[in-house]
Amino acid sequence: MRILIVRRKTPLKYGTILIILLSLTIGVALFTTILAIQGRSPVEVLGTLLISFVSPSIVKDFIILTMLGYALLVSFKGALWNIGAEGQLFISTIPVIVLTLHVMPNPPSQLHAVTIILLIIIVSTITGAAWASIAGFIRAYLEIDEVPVTLILNYIAYYVVNILVIGPLKGTRVYGYNRTDEIPSIYRLYVTGLERRFTGNPAVDTFLGFIYEVIYYLPWLVAMIIIMFTAWYLLNKTQIGLRIRILGSNPDYLRSVGVNTRLTLVLALTISGAIVGFTSAFYTLSDLLRLSYPIEGQTAGYGYLAILVAWLSMLDYKLIPVSAYIVASLRTAGINLQVGGLGGLEQTLLLIGLILAVYTIVRFLRDYEVRVV
């Protein structure tokens, strides 16, 4: 008896959707079973998970994970595994803090504030691009794999931010804490003056909660839509987008027609980092508002969660928001499990890990079939 692994001649119908649904369903089922063995109530665990998928608090996570998902999609399409979105996200917060707290903390007019905000977005985008391009040049010209390089750059970014936070960027009104001052309210990109009302009806309150969160983060939501369109246009309507996609499937063809694959490689990672930097500007101005030491202890891990977003989407542009919604809900579920006493951080990581493991197996079975002969 032998076991043969054969590539499928035709892909499974609705394979991408099935992979996402099966990964989510089986992963959650395994997670619930493990917690039940540990003495937790399966009903409470499942209830907490289901509630998390309709929680208004996922709006913020959905926005940032969608933007970062598209950032990683650009490099992943070129078979360049940018694991460094976390570092690119935080290194790009430095221009935000410097410009709002040290260059012009008290703008004389709203026009000056808008000018600084536009400058922040531009400089943060350039910072993210430059940081990602380091890995691009190392991969292209030293032929060192980008995965360990981008991962190492994450920790270098942490240390750079930490040194600045306890050094020249440390706030003057922080009561002894190692952190920066908060960004002045004139620079903050969220809608103020909102009042969230509760009716006592769970369905109505949930709907109103979503409306409140969407309006509150409206500037950030507009930025997300801009990134969605930009990523689509880049990958489908530009020459560099075409080259990136061919780089991921047939780099030898690019070389045969005289395309500089090294430059294409660097550009793919640079564009990916630029989108992360753009996202960082809105993240800092809309939600983060200040940097605290140690930054690795304060991070929500969005840069790493975005990897799961890109993988779950099967690198399908249309499915990035779907994957972002799922991952945002899972992150909220992890928090709710901790609040409800049903688990800690390790249970949150277990839930995400199980879904990713099932995803890997199911994706393999989509492309290959196992035969016993």
C-alpha positions, 0 to 999 in steps of 0.5 A, a space after each residue: 500500500 502506498 500513499 500518493 499525493 497528486 495535484 488536482 487537475 481542476 480546482 475545487 468549485 468555490 474552493 476559496 470560500 470553502 477554505 475560509 469557512 472550513 478553517 473558521 468552523 473547524 478551528 472554532 470547534 477544536 478550540 471549544 473542545 479543548 476549552 471544554 476539556 479544561 472545564 470551560 462551558 462550551 455554550 459560554 465559549 461559543 456564545 462569547 465567540 458568536 457575540 464577538 462577530 457582531 460587536 461594534 468594537 470590531 470596526 476599528 480593528 476591521 479598518 486597520 486590518 483591511 488596510 494592512 491586509 492590502 499592504 501585504 497583498 502587494 508584496 505577497 502577490 510577488 511571492 515576497 513575504 513581508 513579515 515586517 508590517 509590525 515594525 513598519 507600522 511603528 517606525 512610521 509613528 515617529 514622524 507623527 509624534 515629532 511633527 505634532 508635538 515638537 515641530 508645531 504643537 500649537 498651530 495658529 490656525 486650522 489651515 496650518 493643522 491641515 497642512 501638518 496632517 497632510 505632511 504627516 501622511 506623506 512623511 509616514 508613508 515615505 518612512 514605511 516605504 524606506 523601512 521596508 525597502 531595506 529588506 528589499 535591497 537585502 533580498 535583491 542584492 545580497 540574496 538573503 531571504 526577506 522573512 528573517 530580515 523583515 522579522 528582525 527589522 520589527 524588533 529594531 523598530 521597537 528598539 528605535 521607538 523605545 529609545 526615542 520615547 524614553 529619550 528626546 520624545 519623552 513627554 513633559 506632562 506624563 507624571 514620571 511615565 515613560 511615554 510621549 505626550 498626547 497628540 493635540 486634539 486639533 490633529 486628531 482624525 476622529 469625529 467628536 461630539 457624538 453621543 451613543 444612546 442605548 435603547 435596551 434592545 440588544 439588536 437595536 443597540 448593536 446596530 446603533 453601535 456600528 453606526 456610532 463607530 463608523 461615524 467616529 472613525 469616518 476619516 480613517 474609513 475614507 483612508 481605507 477606501 482610498 487604499 482599497 482602490 489604490 491596491 486594485 488599480 496598482 495590481 490590475 492597471 499598472 505595469 509595475 503591478 503586472 510585473 509584481 504578479 508575474 514575479 510571484 508566478 514566473 520570475 524567469 519570464 520577466 528576466 527573459 524579456 529584459 525586466 530588472 527583477 531586482 528592481 521589481 522586487 525592491 519596489 514590491 516591498 517598498 510599495 507594501 511598506 508605503 501602504 503600512 506607513 500611510 496606515 500608521 499615520 491614520 492609526 496614530 492620529 485616530 486611535 494611538 495618540 501617543 507612544 508608551 515604553 516599551 512599545 512591544 508591550 503596548 502593541 495590539 499586534 496588528 502587523 502580525 494579524 495582517 499576515 493572517 488576513 492576507 493568508 485567509 484571503 488566499 491573496 484574493 483582492 475581493 476577500 481581504 475585507 472578509 478576512 479582516 472582518 474574521 480576524 478582527 472578530 477573533 481578536 475581539 473574541 480573545 479579549 471577551 474570553 479574557 474579560 469573561 474569565 474563560 481564558 487568557 492571552 494563551 487561549 487567544 493565540 490558541 484560537 488563531 493558531 488552530 484556525 491557521 493550522 486548519 487553513 494550511 491543511 485545507 488549502 493543501 487539500 484544495 490543490 492536491 488529493 491524497 490517494 491510497 494505492 
